[in-house]
Amino acid sequence: MPRKPRTRRRRYHLRNWSEYNRALKARGSITLWMDESAISTWTRKPRPEEKLRCGHPVVYTDLAIRCLLTLKAVFHLSLRATEGFASSLIEIMRLPGELRAPCFSTISRRGRKLHVDLGVHHNISEPLHLVVDSTGLKLYGEGEWKVKQHGWVKHRKWRKMHLLLESKTFLIRGVTTSGQHASDSKELERLLHEETDPIGHVKGDGAYDTHAAYDAVRARPEHPRAIFLPHRERRRGTRPRPDRGHPRVEGQRVNAGGYRHHIWQHGNSKAPRLDRDEHVRRIRRVGRKRWKEEVGYHERSLVETEIFRFKDIFGPSLSARTDATRETEVRIKVAALNRITALGMPDSYLVQAA
């Protein structure tokens, strides 16, 4: 049996090693300070009408709650440990005596309706090049090692996270969470609805090869291009063609297993052409591999790298107990990840093999 030819491993060099080296050091810096504006906006005086209501009035501002939740995410603290960490910082920095840390229950309660800005601003005149993908964040259940060795006994549950990444700056433009069985195409509509800057194209894997995903991209006023990997399927009632020995029609490509890419809307329709059908026609001419190179489909791997960075820094699970606080926890972590990315990213180039 002939051996598969050995492929050489690609090597990359960095153009900005000194800047990237300083950025890596800055990620571990824990120098903390509070300026006068932060101290003055840490708390606020309750209004007279709030004293007539049941419960405690809102004393701490959203800035204070957002700051403590960020410390909790970055340093992997619990709610009570976050309260103790903030109290020790205030004591060490010798801040005014009336300044104190909120209670852990206050931090949890205020996190349900907290608005978190992701901290991204588009200053480029060109349209955005966005890449979309989703992943699962574990809530509870058995570990993957135990399940792989002995199978699962208890039920496991995840929370799905959907990311919209800008491919040029590596910043996450949008994020949503949903149940583990939610459709990726429906969440893409929410992500694009929140984006206000013009979009050039949106790329994704085969999970977004649905009418809902293409309709969500087509609904944008600037009419961006949708680049999703088309599914290979066969019509009902037909048998797959064998791969070997079947005569090929000239100018037509037969896929593995006899499965073909089918067009949704043919040329006899008066409606405008669909991006998906144009991709299918091009794949039939040159093949999937050539089509991926032409449209830059492999740019989608950037969002998978961003997901790996998210789980490597903050962990693969969530600690919040309700869906509202889980949404806030995810947005807090994404905002912190954007700040880490803004410090500096590597600029690499491929080294040609000798």
C-alpha positions as CSV (number, residue, x, y, z in Angstrom):
1,M,0.0,0.0,0.0
2,P,1.6,3.3,-1.0
3,R,2.4,5.7,1.8
4,K,0.8,9.1,2.0
5,P,3.4,11.7,1.1
6,R,4.7,13.5,4.1
7,T,3.9,17.2,4.2
8,R,6.2,19.7,5.6
9,R,5.1,21.7,8.6
10,R,4.6,25.3,8.0
11,R,6.7,27.8,9.9
12,Y,5.9,31.3,10.8
13,H,8.0,34.3,11.9
14,L,6.9,37.5,13.6
15,R,7.4,41.0,12.2
16,N,6.6,42.7,15.5
17,W,8.2,40.5,18.1
18,S,9.4,43.4,20.4
19,E,5.9,45.0,20.5
20,Y,4.2,41.6,21.0
21,N,6.7,40.8,23.8
22,R,5.8,44.0,25.6
23,A,2.1,43.2,25.1
24,L,2.5,39.8,26.7
25,K,4.1,41.3,29.7
26,A,1.4,43.9,30.0
27,R,-1.3,41.2,30.2
28,G,0.2,40.0,33.5
29,S,0.5,43.5,35.0
30,I,-1.7,43.9,38.1
31,T,-1.0,47.5,38.8
32,L,-4.3,48.9,40.1
33,W,-5.3,52.4,40.8
34,M,-8.5,54.5,41.1
35,D,-8.5,58.0,39.8
36,E,-10.6,60.8,41.2
37,S,-13.4,60.4,38.6
38,A,-13.7,56.7,39.5
39,I,-13.8,57.5,43.3
40,S,-16.4,60.2,42.7
41,T,-18.7,57.9,40.6
42,W,-18.2,54.8,42.8
43,T,-21.4,55.5,44.8
44,R,-24.3,57.9,44.5
45,K,-26.7,59.4,47.0
46,P,-30.2,57.8,47.0
47,R,-33.1,60.0,45.8
48,P,-35.8,60.9,48.2
49,E,-38.5,58.8,46.4
50,E,-36.3,55.7,46.7
51,K,-36.5,55.7,50.5
52,L,-40.3,55.2,50.3
53,R,-39.9,52.0,48.3
54,C,-39.3,48.5,49.7
55,G,-35.8,47.2,49.7
56,H,-32.4,48.9,49.7
57,P,-31.9,51.8,47.3
58,V,-29.3,51.6,44.6
59,V,-26.1,53.0,46.1
60,Y,-23.3,51.7,43.9
61,T,-23.1,52.8,40.3
62,D,-22.9,50.5,37.3
63,L,-19.2,51.4,36.9
64,A,-18.4,49.9,40.3
65,I,-20.4,46.7,39.7
66,R,-18.8,46.3,36.3
67,C,-15.3,46.8,37.7
68,L,-15.8,44.1,40.4
69,L,-17.3,41.6,37.9
70,T,-14.2,42.1,35.7
71,L,-11.9,41.4,38.6
72,K,-14.0,38.3,39.4
73,A,-13.7,37.0,35.8
74,V,-10.0,37.8,35.3
75,F,-8.8,36.4,38.7
76,H,-11.3,33.5,38.8
77,L,-12.8,34.5,42.1
78,S,-16.1,33.7,43.7
79,L,-18.6,36.4,44.7
80,R,-17.5,36.4,48.4
81,A,-13.9,36.4,47.4
82,T,-14.5,39.3,45.1
83,E,-16.0,41.3,47.9
84,G,-12.9,40.5,50.1
85,F,-10.5,41.3,47.2
86,A,-12.2,44.7,46.7
87,S,-12.2,45.5,50.4
88,S,-8.5,44.8,50.7
89,L,-7.7,47.0,47.7
90,I,-9.6,49.9,49.2
91,E,-7.7,49.4,52.5
92,I,-4.3,49.1,50.9
93,M,-4.8,52.1,48.7
94,R,-6.0,54.1,51.7
95,L,-9.0,55.5,49.9
96,P,-11.6,57.7,51.7
97,G,-13.3,56.1,54.6
98,E,-16.8,56.3,53.2
99,L,-15.7,54.3,50.1
100,R,-16.4,50.6,50.6
101,A,-16.9,47.4,48.6
102,P,-20.5,46.2,47.9
103,C,-21.8,43.0,49.4
104,F,-21.5,39.8,47.3
105,S,-25.3,39.6,47.1
106,T,-25.5,43.1,45.7
107,I,-22.9,42.2,43.0
108,S,-24.9,39.2,42.0
109,R,-28.3,41.0,42.0
110,R,-27.0,44.0,40.0
111,G,-25.4,41.7,37.5
112,R,-28.8,40.6,36.1
113,K,-29.6,43.8,34.3
114,L,-26.1,45.3,33.9
115,H,-25.3,46.8,30.5
116,V,-21.8,45.9,29.5
117,D,-20.1,47.6,26.6
118,L,-17.7,45.4,24.6
119,G,-15.3,48.4,24.1
120,V,-15.0,48.2,20.3
121,H,-15.1,51.1,18.0
122,H,-14.7,51.0,14.2
123,N,-12.4,53.8,13.0
124,I,-11.7,52.3,9.6
125,S,-13.3,53.7,6.4
126,E,-13.6,50.2,5.0
127,P,-16.6,47.9,5.7
128,L,-16.3,45.3,8.4
129,H,-15.2,41.7,7.6
130,L,-17.0,39.6,10.1
131,V,-16.6,35.9,11.0
132,V,-19.3,34.1,13.1
133,D,-19.2,30.9,15.1
134,S,-20.5,29.4,18.3
135,T,-19.3,27.2,21.2
136,G,-20.6,25.6,24.4
137,L,-19.8,26.8,27.9
138,K,-20.4,24.1,30.5
139,L,-22.8,24.7,33.4
140,Y,-22.8,21.4,35.3
141,G,-22.2,17.7,34.7
142,E,-19.4,15.2,34.6
143,G,-16.0,15.9,33.2
144,E,-15.0,15.0,29.7
145,W,-12.3,12.6,30.9
146,K,-14.7,10.5,33.0
147,V,-17.2,10.5,30.1
148,K,-14.6,9.3,27.6
149,Q,-13.4,6.5,29.8
150,H,-16.6,5.2,31.5
151,G,-19.5,7.0,29.7
152,W,-21.9,9.5,31.2
153,V,-24.2,8.8,34.1
154,K,-25.5,12.3,35.1
155,H,-27.0,14.8,32.7
156,R,-24.7,17.5,31.4
157,K,-25.8,21.0,30.4
158,W,-24.2,23.8,28.4
159,R,-24.9,27.4,27.6
160,K,-24.2,28.3,23.9
161,M,-22.1,31.4,23.2
162,H,-22.3,33.0,19.7
163,L,-19.4,35.3,18.6
164,L,-19.1,37.9,15.8
165,L,-15.4,38.6,15.2
166,E,-13.8,41.3,13.1
167,S,-11.1,39.5,11.1
168,K,-8.7,42.5,10.8
169,T,-8.5,43.7,14.4
170,F,-9.3,40.4,16.1
171,L,-11.9,42.2,18.2
172,I,-15.3,40.6,19.1
173,R,-18.0,42.9,17.8
174,G,-21.0,41.0,19.2
175,V,-21.8,38.2,21.6
176,T,-25.1,36.5,22.6
177,T,-25.9,33.4,24.7
178,S,-28.7,30.9,24.2
179,G,-29.7,27.3,25.2
180,Q,-27.6,24.4,24.0
181,H,-30.2,23.4,21.4
182,A,-30.8,26.9,19.9
183,S,-30.3,27.5,16.2
184,D,-27.1,29.3,15.2
185,S,-28.9,31.1,12.3
186,K,-31.5,32.7,14.6
187,E,-28.7,34.1,16.9
188,L,-26.9,35.4,13.8
189,E,-29.9,37.6,13.2
190,R,-29.6,39.1,16.7
191,L,-25.9,39.7,16.3
192,L,-26.3,41.5,13.0
193,H,-29.2,43.6,14.3
194,E,-26.9,45.0,17.0
195,E,-24.2,46.0,14.6
196,T,-24.4,49.6,13.5
197,D,-21.3,49.9,11.2
198,P,-21.4,48.9,7.6
199,I,-20.5,45.3,6.8
200,G,-18.6,44.0,3.8
201,H,-19.1,40.2,4.2
202,V,-20.0,37.6,6.8
203,K,-18.3,34.2,6.9
204,G,-19.3,31.0,8.7
205,D,-19.2,27.2,8.6
206,G,-21.9,24.8,7.3
207,A,-24.1,25.4,10.4
208,Y,-25.2,28.7,8.9
209,D,-26.1,27.3,5.5
210,T,-29.8,28.0,6.1
211,H,-32.4,30.3,4.7
212,A,-32.6,32.1,8.0
213,A,-28.9,33.0,8.0
214,Y,-28.9,34.2,4.4
215,D,-32.0,36.2,5.1
216,A,-30.4,37.8,8.1
217,V,-27.4,38.9,6.0
218,R,-29.6,40.1,3.1
219,A,-31.7,42.2,5.5
220,R,-28.8,44.6,6.1
221,P,-29.1,47.9,4.3
222,E,-25.6,47.7,2.7
223,H,-26.3,44.2,1.3
224,P,-23.1,42.4,2.5
225,R,-22.0,39.2,1.0
226,A,-22.8,35.9,2.8
227,I,-20.1,33.2,2.6
228,F,-21.3,30.0,4.3
229,L,-20.1,26.5,3.4
230,P,-22.9,24.9,1.3
231,H,-24.1,21.4,2.4
232,R,-23.7,18.4,0.2
233,E,-27.0,16.6,-0.1
234,R,-29.0,14.3,-2.3
235,R,-32.5,14.4,-3.4
236,R,-35.1,12.2,-1.8
237,G,-35.8,8.9,-3.5
238,T,-32.4,8.9,-5.4
239,R,-29.5,6.6,-4.7
240,P,-26.0,8.0,-4.3
241,R,-23.8,7.6,-7.3
242,P,-20.7,5.4,-6.8
243,D,-17.5,7.4,-6.7
244,R,-15.4,5.0,-8.8
245,G,-16.3,3.8,-12.3
246,H,-19.0,6.4,-12.8
247,P,-18.5,8.4,-16.0
248,R,-18.2,12.1,-15.3
249,V,-20.0,14.7,-17.4
250,E,-17.6,17.1,-19.0
251,G,-17.6,20.4,-17.1
252,Q,-19.4,18.9,-14.1
253,R,-17.9,17.8,-10.8
254,V,-19.1,14.7,-8.9
255,N,-18.6,14.9,-5.1
256,A,-17.6,12.0,-2.9
257,G,-20.3,9.5,-2.2
258,G,-22.5,10.8,-5.0
259,Y,-23.8,13.7,-3.0
260,R,-24.3,17.0,-4.9
261,H,-24.7,20.7,-4.1
262,H,-28.2,21.7,-5.0
263,I,-29.3,25.1,-6.0
264,W,-32.2,26.8,-4.1
265,Q,-33.3,29.2,-6.7
266,H,-32.8,28.6,-10.4
267,G,-32.4,31.1,-13.2
268,N,-36.0,31.1,-14.3
269,S,-36.9,33.1,-11.2
270,K,-37.3,36.9,-11.4
271,A,-35.9,37.4,-7.9
272,P,-32.2,38.5,-7.5
273,R,-29.6,35.8,-7.4
274,L,-28.7,34.3,-4.1
275,D,-25.2,34.3,-2.7
276,R,-25.5,30.7,-1.8
277,D,-26.4,29.6,-5.4
278,E,-23.4,31.5,-6.8
279,H,-21.2,29.6,-4.4
280,V,-22.7,26.3,-5.5
281,R,-22.2,27.1,-9.2
282,R,-18.6,28.0,-8.6
283,I,-18.0,24.8,-6.6
284,R,-19.4,22.8,-9.4
285,R,-16.9,24.3,-11.8
286,V,-13.7,24.3,-9.7
287,G,-14.4,22.2,-6.6
288,R,-14.7,23.0,-2.9
289,K,-11.0,23.3,-2.2
290,R,-10.4,25.9,-5.0
291,W,-13.6,27.8,-4.0
292,K,-12.4,28.0,-0.3
293,E,-9.2,29.6,-1.5
294,E,-11.0,32.1,-3.8
295,V,-13.4,33.4,-1.2
296,G,-11.0,33.2,1.8
297,Y,-13.1,30.7,3.6
298,H,-10.2,29.7,5.9
299,E,-10.4,33.1,7.5
300,R,-13.1,31.5,9.6
301,S,-10.4,29.8,11.7
302,L,-9.7,33.2,13.3
303,V,-12.9,33.0,15.4
304,E,-12.1,29.4,16.4
305,T,-8.7,30.7,17.7
306,E,-10.6,33.4,19.6
307,I,-12.8,30.8,21.2
308,F,-9.7,28.9,22.3
309,R,-8.2,32.1,23.8
310,F,-11.5,32.7,25.6
311,K,-11.6,29.3,27.2
312,D,-7.9,29.2,27.9
313,I,-8.0,32.5,29.8
314,F,-11.4,32.4,31.5
315,G,-12.1,28.6,31.6
316,P,-14.6,26.5,29.7
317,S,-17.5,26.9,32.1
318,L,-19.7,29.5,33.7
319,S,-20.3,30.0,37.4
320,A,-23.5,32.1,37.3
321,R,-26.8,30.5,38.2
322,T,-29.4,32.3,36.1
323,D,-29.5,33.0,32.3
324,A,-29.5,36.8,32.9
325,T,-26.3,36.7,35.0
326,R,-24.7,34.2,32.6
327,E,-25.3,36.7,29.8
328,T,-23.6,39.4,31.9
329,E,-20.7,37.1,32.8
330,V,-20.1,36.3,29.2
331,R,-20.1,39.9,28.1
332,I,-17.8,40.9,31.0
333,K,-15.3,38.2,29.8
334,V,-15.5,39.2,26.2
335,A,-14.9,42.9,27.1
336,A,-11.9,41.9,29.1
337,L,-10.6,39.7,26.2
338,N,-11.0,42.7,23.8
339,R,-8.9,44.8,26.2
340,I,-6.2,42.0,26.2
341,T,-6.3,41.9,22.4
342,A,-6.0,45.6,22.1
343,L,-2.7,45.5,24.0
344,G,-1.0,43.8,21.0
345,M,-1.3,40.8,18.7
346,P,1.3,38.9,16.7
347,D,1.9,39.9,13.1
348,S,3.2,36.7,11.5
349,Y,4.3,35.7,8.0
350,L,4.8,32.3,6.4
351,V,8.4,31.1,6.0
352,Q,8.9,29.3,2.7
353,A,10.2,25.8,3.2
354,A,13.7,25.1,1.8
